[in-house]
């Protein structure tokens, strides 16, 4: 005994308890409001009517989308509501294929200004994004105008569990301005070549937990933006995709600090990067600190460990001007596996604000390419090293 429940477990228990018992008067089935499971008829109005009834209930309630295939247009489910709500999605809801049916810069399904909200039910949110992938996203703003599958804006004390986000047109899940929100046993699925389909993007939020989830997509499995604090990523299977990233940071002025990121007990497979911290050169001032990556298995992962303060994906940066984002208190511990890229550990810090308090311990990464051994590259950093060091980290530091 004597063991303490972690924040994720406490949140889960409290939220499930709050919605465990729901009377017939507080059970709102969208089919009772006109929704049809024919895969063609838009159920937006039926869902909004059921939501409005639940939101007005003084006691905990459920809104249910039963088994079946439903068409769902762009919809915002907003609070504040009078009591906790559990949206139970048992069926598959499909987004419109036609992007003209979406307002720019908005999500397909948005949850906003809610407290003690639960999204559950083993259902699928199918963004039907195949027709829009590959539209020169890297050089235009086109992708950023596409709808995100699920938006969570200004949510508190909430849990998202057991649901699947499939084939989003842009990011699968966006978390903004949230506090104490947990993603538990969530599945995210899109092909490895689907552009700009980040699994979960977090910004300006505190106390975000992602646990026991599987993320397969065409961009970062998890990306962490500015203003993120106390983010815990645990027991996540990532890949294909671009790995788990903090940043990119420093693109805009007045970005809020990043504080307290933990990535642990994860398996990353067949990705273009492993765990990564990236900031733009010639950036405004900023800070990111207390970032810890431990107990991670890499399976055929390119670039397994990266700090890149010269991040410039389109070669349109002032590389001669250093990043002014200060990185500190960073650790990589107990990271093992295989990589097809010779450069297994890259620590490129800013010459204007060198990284401080960087620690690497028990790193065992084997290069599987033709000839040679795994190598490291280091700039403007003097890390503390202990335990196994494969490759020999910073053996030829600049």
C-alpha positions, 0 to 999 in steps of 0.5 A: 500500500502507500502508493499514490495515484497519479494525476491521470488516474485521479482525473479518470476516476473522478470524471467517470464517477461523475457521469456513472449514473445517468437517469432516463431524463438525462440520456440524450440520444441524437436519433431521438432528435432526428439523426439518421444513420444512413451516412448521408443525412447531416446530423449537425442539428440533431446533435446540437439539439441534444447537446443544448438539452444536456447542457441545460440539465442540472445533473450529469448527463449523456449525449449518445451517438449510437452505432451506425454511420453518420454524416456530420458537418462542422459543429461547435459544442459549447459551454459553460454547461450546468453539470458534467456531460459525457458525449458517447460516440458509439458509431462512425461520424464522417466529415464532409469531403468538400472543404468549402463546407468549412469555415477557415481556421476552424475545426470540424468538431469543436469543444469549447469552454467546458468543465468536467466533460468526457468524450468516450464510446469507442467511436470513430471521427473520420475526417475523410482527408484523402482528397486534400493531402499533398496540396503543396502544404510545405510552401503554402498556407493551404494546409493551415486553412483545412479543418482539424478533426477535433478541437478542444478549446478552454476545457478544464478537468476533462477526459477523452478516452477510447475514441478514434480520429481517422484521416483528418484533413489537417491536425487530428486533435488540437488542444488550446487553453486547456487545464487538466485534460487527459487523453486515455486509450485514444487511437489516431490513424492516418497514412505516413504520407498524409501531410500536416496531420499532427496527431495531438498538438498542444498549445498554451495549456497546463496539465495535459496527460496523454497515456496508453494511446496509439498514434499513426500519422503523417506528421508529429505524433505529438507536437508541443507549442508555446505556453505548454506546462506540465505535459505528461506523455506516457505509454504512447505508441508512435509511428509512422510519423515524425516522432514526438516534438517540442516546438517548433518554438520562436517563430512568433514574438511573445511566445509563452514559456514551455515548462515541464514536459515528460515523455516516458515509457513510449515506443517509437517506430518507423518515424522520420524523427524520434524525440525532438526539440526544435527552435527557429533561428533569428527568433525572438526571446523565449524559454523552454525548460524541464524537458525530460525523455526517458525509457523510450524504445526506438524501432528503425527511427531516423534521427532518434534524439534531436535538439535543433536550434537551427530548425529551418524546414524550407531553407528560408531562414537567417541561419547566421542569426542565432535562436534566442530561445533559451533551452535548459534542464533537459534529459535523455535517459534509457533510450535504446533501439535501432536507427537507419541514419548514421547520425543518431544523436544531434544536439545543435544548440544556439550560439547566442543562448547555449543549452544548459543542464543537458544530461544523457544517460544510458543511450544505446542506439544501433545504426543498421545502415551499410557500414559504419557506426552510429555518430553524434553531432554537438554544437554549443552544449556541454552535456553531462554524460553517464552510463552507456553512450552509444553513440559516443555523445559529443566525442567531437563536439564543436 
